[in-house]
């Protein structure tokens, strides 16, 4: 590629995962040895993970004060002018088959093309569309998995550097300053961008974030080992419709709504009492926005082992979560079509329906749709007991 472009300088945006840093350091050493000018810059994040410090000089371990400090300190830089000309490598085709790669099942590339327009222009259009309307209702609708355009869907674009958080910040702030955007809705959106930043702070200072418990007490958590339960979870066969809908959405599209990510992560770590690392690894393999910082930080947050984590004893009830956030049942009906004809009242707990209702809806529990893998009340008590063993060690 160096030959093809005739480049004598190479610049790139810094990466922060340990494996990525090692690769980049190797490339830098190799190119420098060949006499090229090489430099890495910050571009993936608003600020470098070492920039924002507490009064005591450490990094922030709690989100709210971090967010306050970031808001106060951050001023997006003015964008540089576009280079007059930049010769890039010629990509022969976007088609996988022309590269000798044949789509496997499911057709990830096809699913992606339905939901995203990859590239800088696609990312810029997505941001503009979002700021043009949905952002004003973001605080109210962002938890509704059935409302696809209620959130920005920028995560894969941010993940692959097709847009930078500084561009998102700048455009959003500009909208607020010009009076086009309601400040509270827009700032709620920017606070989510700040969660991404915070995840990078945690990753940078804890390079093993994807493997090791941030809170070392969790090393003693009596996790279970149960391959069948894990398979049922990953394949969307737990018998809890909101969990199954989320896992099937993930498998078919590579995406899952944030609220549902929290529900399925809580279900794996608390109802099934399986180690959060198993879920993190599955998400890493299947998410289109799989991110080395946000993924482990969010898993640890949900499992209770992370920085500023949800307390372990806060166990999401998948029935009430489903009823609250997918009240119309549209999301579950889309991903669990075998439950389509159940009345709304039973959609999130099909086992509560009487035999006649199930029959009319064409649902045969244990046949067309699974029985719940574990009873909620029982799972809750088991998880709390497990957590108690940690408390006793302190
Ligand atoms: P919006 O609501 O529009 O938010 C805007 C942007 O802010 C997102 O694109 C994302 O970059 C960032 N963001 C939003 N919420 C979070 C959050 N909680 N933590 C960190 N950044 C956030 N996000 C990823 O980008 N990659 C992951 O691998 C990932 N794994 C997750 C695993 C679990 C268990 C959970 C609970 C959350 C995870 N998230 C991850 C965070 C969040 O679910 C996604 O960023 C969000 O759903 C993406 O949709 P959006 O772009 O429409 O988000």
Boltz pocket constraint, residues with backbone or C-beta under 6 A from the ligand:
constraints:
  - pocket:
      binder: B
      contacts: [[A, 142], [A, 151], [A, 152], [A, 153], [A, 154], [A, 155], [A, 156], [A, 158], [A, 159], [A, 189], [A, 192], [A, 193], [A, 194], [A, 195], [A, 196], [A, 197], [A, 199], [A, 256], [A, 257], [A, 258], [A, 259], [A, 261], [A, 262], [A, 265], [A, 283], [A, 287], [A, 289], [A, 290], [A, 291], [A, 292], [A, 294], [A, 295], [A, 296], [A, 298], [A, 299], [A, 302]]
      max_distance: 6.0
